[in-house]
Amino acid sequence: MPTLEATLAKTALFAAHVGLGGKMVPFAGFEMPVQYKMGALKEYTAVREGGAGIFDIAHMGQVRVSGDEALEFLQYLTTNDVSKLVEGQVQYSALLNETGTFIDDITTYKLGDNAYYLCINAANRHKDVAHLQTEAANFDVVVVDESDDTTLLALQGATAQAALQPLLDIDLESIGYYKFAEVSINGCDGIISRTGYTGEDGFEIYIPNAIAVDVWDALLANGAVPIGLAARDMLRTEMGYALYGHEISDAVTPVEAKLMWITKLEKGYFIGKEAVEARKESGPQQRLIAIKLTGRGIPREHYPVSVDGVLSGEITSGMFSPMAGGVALAYVKPEHAEAGEVSVEIRGKQVAAERTVLPFVRSNVRR
């Protein structure tokens, strides 16, 4: 019987992570660094407090969609209005099933009139690709999974642009928020987008595996700090960004997840539309709220949340934020979303909390 290690995939940067002292753990079918020698807190600080961090997120999936009916295909499969995209623009969106719940959340890149590029979540890659390819049979499109040949890096923080600029011929100032450019980097074609998952200015960099180590090393030489999964999750939780399997899943619709802003019911039919309309009409079965502890403790995933002493739901993502204290996202009963005294059960004790607004700390993205 194969060992666990034998079944896990490795990114093109696996040896680089090990060489830097990365602590490797299983994640979404890959061996990924959870942290490096300096520790998750210092990695977090490097990104949040004026530096730049580099993340290997090559476990994510990349899919190219092209053909005469590429727009119609994506309008049918995704929740957002793809017709609003212009070339060089990125769009946050989602794939739903017929019951209106999430298959995945994705980003859509418009490369040209009949060409798009999708970034999908690592844990959902094979499910997503199968879904896309099955539906493609009804459209004049070609769906190509480029994940195995592509490295995706995230470079995030105030000095991200300074670290990346020397590697490129284009002026990064020309790339606005949620915009991208097709570039030449180390003699290869790539995509640079001003996007991220941290709430800081930065870029996501799509490149061939063949140049992954060289680009990684160059960014480290330009001052970027390697960042593992633990610090990445701290950064995204502070922003209140959804994570599949936590705030979104096949058990919730965009109505519950507060993602109706990427669900354009007026654009025409898409998979899951009727179910979302019905849920919107009947009201959510649960609601996602942001809370902050006023008592001592660290809120963790699955900790029970009570309102006025009545069990109401549970935490989906929680942490101790160095800047904001104990913070969490939680699903609660609809009637408890806006009123009542909130508490979180931590080690058998009820710890007082209060509702708050997102993000938990200030966002520094360049809009």
N, C-alpha and C positions, 0 to 999 in steps of 0.2 A: 504494500500500500504506500503511495507517495506521501512524503512528509508535508507538513503545512508549508514549509519554506519552498518546497519544490513546486507547489501549486501557485505561488505568488509571482506576479509579474514584476519586472524591474524597469524603471525608466532609464533613459540614456545617461542619466546623471547619477545612477546608483553608486558607482565607485567614487565619484566626487563627494557624495554625502558621507560615505564611510570614511574617506580620507580626512574629512573635516570633523570627524568625531560625532557624526549624526547618530542619534539613537533610532534605529530602524524598527518600525512596527507595522503590522498588517493594517491596510486601509484600502477599502474598495477594491480588493483583489490585488493590490500592489504592496511592495515593501517601500514605505515612505518614512522620511525623517520626522519624528514628533518634536524633537528639539536637538540643538547642538550643544557644544561644551559650555557656552556662556549661559545657557538656560533660557527657558521660555520668557521669563519676565524681562530680561535684558533684550531679547529679540523684539518683544513687543515695544519696549521703550525706544529702540532704534528706529522703528517705523513711526511711532506716534509722536516722538519728540524731536523732530527736525532732521533725522537721518534718512536712510533708505534701506529697505530690505528686499531680498530676492527670494522668491518662492518657486520651487519646482511643482508645477501643477499639471505635469504631463500625463497624469492619470486621467485627466478630463478627456472627453471625446470631441472629435472634430469631424464634421460631416459637410461635404460639398453637395449642393443641390443646383442642377443646371437643366436647361431645356426650355422650350417655347412656353410651357405652362408652369414654370417654376413659381411665378407669383400666385397663380390660382391654387396651386398645390399647397403653398405655405399659408395662404389665407384660409384654406380648408382645415389645416392641421393645427395652426397656432392661434392663440387668443388675441394677440395684438394685431393692429392694422398694418400689415406689411406694405400696403400700397402707399403709406405715408413716408416710407423710407426713401432717402435719396442716396445715390452712390457715395460710398465712404462713410455711411452712418450705421450705427449699431442700435439695436432695439432689444430691450428686455421683454421676454414673453414666456409662454408656457405651452406645453402639450397637455391636453386633457383627454380623458376617456369619455365614453358615452354617458356615464353617470355624472359628468361634470367635475370629477376629482382629478388630481394631478398625476400624470405620467411622469412629468419632469418640468423644471423651469429651465429656460435656455436663453441664450443670446443669439440674435440673428444679425448677420453682417450682409449688407448689400454690396456685392462686387460689381454688378452691372445689371442691365435690364433683364437678363435671363440667368443670372448667376448669383447665388447666395452661399453663405458659409455659416454653419451653425456650431455653437459650442454647447455641449451637453454634459451633464454630471457623470462622474466616473462610475458610480454605483449603478447608474441607469443606462450606461452606454449600449449594451447589447440589446436590452429591451427597447430602447429608443430607436436604434438602427433598424431592428426588425419591424417596428411599427411604421417607420418612415418608408421602408422598402415595400412593405405590404400595401400601403396606401398608394405608393408611386405607380403601381400597376394600372391604376385608373387615370393616370395623367401622362402627358408627354414630358417626362422628366427623367433625369438620371440622378440617383442618390449614391454617393461614394463615401465610404467610411475611411477617412485618412488618419485615424487616431494612431495606429501603430507606427506610422512614419513621421509623426509630428511631435515636437516638444513644445509645450506651452510654459512660459515663464511669466510670473507676475513680479513687477518691479514697482514698489510702493513706498511713498514717503516724500518729504519735502525736497530731497536732493535726487530723486529718481531721474528727472530730466537731465540733470548735469551728468549723472553716471551713464546714461544711455546715449546722449548726443554724440560723443566721439565715435561711436560705432556706425553712424549713419551719415548719408549725404544730404538727407532732407532736414529741414528745420522743424524740430518737434513743436515749436510754438504754433505751427500751422495746423496741428491736430487738436481740435477742440474736444470737450467732454462728450463721451459716447460717439466719437468719430474715430476713423482709422485711416491708415494709408498702407498700400502695398509697396514694399520697399525691397532694396537689395541690402543684405547684411552678410558680411563675410563671403561675398560672392554668390550667395544663394537668395532665392526669393523668400520673402516673409511678409507677415502682417504685423503692424504695430497699432494698437488701439489705446486710447486714453480711457481705460476702464479699470475696474478693480473691485475688491471685496473687503476693503479695509476702512473706507472713509477718508483716505488720504489721496493726494494727487499721485498719479502713477500710470503705469502702462501694463498691458498684457501683450506678450511677444510670442508670435507663432512662427516657428522655424523648423527646418528639417532636423531630424535626429543627428545627422552627420556633423552639424556645427554646434550642437548643444553645449558640449564641454567648453569649446573655445569662447562662446558668447558668455556662458556662466562665469568663466575665469576672468574675462575682460570686465564684466560688471563688478565682480569682487575687487579687482584691481582698481576700479574707479570709485571704490568706497562703499559699495553695497554690502550688507550683512546677510548671511544665509538665515532663513527663517523656516521653522518647522510648523507642523500641523497645530500644535498647542497654541502658539502665539497667533497664528492665523485665525483660529476659532475665537480667541479673545477679542481680536480686532473686529471681526464681523459681528460678534454678539453685541459689542458696544454700539454698533450702528443699527442693530435691530434687523439686519439682513436675514431673509429667510434661508433655511437650509433644508434640503430634501431629507425626509426622514425625521425631521424635527417640527418645523412650523408648517411645512407642506408635505403631503403624502397622498396616497390613494384613498384616504379617509376624509379629506377635507376639500372643499371647493374654494375658488377665489373669494367667495362671499365671506367665508369664515377667516381666511388667511389675510384679509385686507389687501387683496391684490386685484380688486376690480379695476384699478387704474391701468392695468395691463390687459384687461378683458373688455374688448370693444364690441359690445352687443349690437351696435348700430352698423357694423361693417358688412353684415350678411352672415350666412350660415358658416359655422365651424363646428368641429366635433366637440360635443359637450355643451353647446350653446343652450339648447332647450332645458337641460338639467340645471344649468346655472341660472337661467331666467326663473325657473320654478323655485329654486332655493332663495333667490333674491326676493321673490314675491312672498314666500312663506316665512322668510326670516332665517338667520343662521341658527344652527343647532348648538353652536358654541362660538365664542368670540376670542380673538387673540388680543391680549393686553400686555402692556409693558409695566413692570413693577420694580420698585426699589425698596430694599429692606431698610426699615428704620431701627430695627434691633440688630443684635450681633449674630453673624452667621454667614455662610456662603450658600446661596441657592443653587441647587444642582438639577439636572434633567430628571424628570419623573417625580420630583418632590411634590407632595400634595399641596394644593392651594385651597384655602377656605375663605369664605366671605360671611361675616357675621356669625362665625362659628360653625357654618355648614360647609361640608366638603363640596367644592365647586368645580375643580379641575386639577390640572397639574402643569408643572413647568416643562417647557419644551427645550429651552436653552437657558443656562444660568451660569454665573461666574462672579468672582470678586474682581471688580474693575479697579485698577490702581488710581483711576481718576474719579470714579463715581461710586465706589463701594459695591455692596451686593446688589446685582441687577439681574433681571430675568425677563424672558418672554413666557407667557403662559396662556393656555386655553382655559376659559371659565364658562359657566353657564351664561347665556345672553343677558339674563336679568341681573347678573352680578358684574357686568362689564364696566358700569359707570358709577355704581353706588354700593355702599357697604364697606365695612372694615375688613381689610385684606390681611391674611396671615399665611405663612409658609411653614409647613411642618419639617423641622430639621432635627434629626436624631430624637424623635419623639416629643419635641417641644414646639409649640406654636410661636413663631417669630413674627413680630409685627412688620407690615410692609405698607406701601402706598402706591397708588397708580401714578404713572408719570408718562411723559411724551418721549417719542423717539426723535433723534438718536439720544442715547444715554450720555454721550460726550459730543462735542462739536465736530461736525464734518468739515474736512478741509479739501474736499474734491474741488477741482477747477471747473466751474460751470460756465 
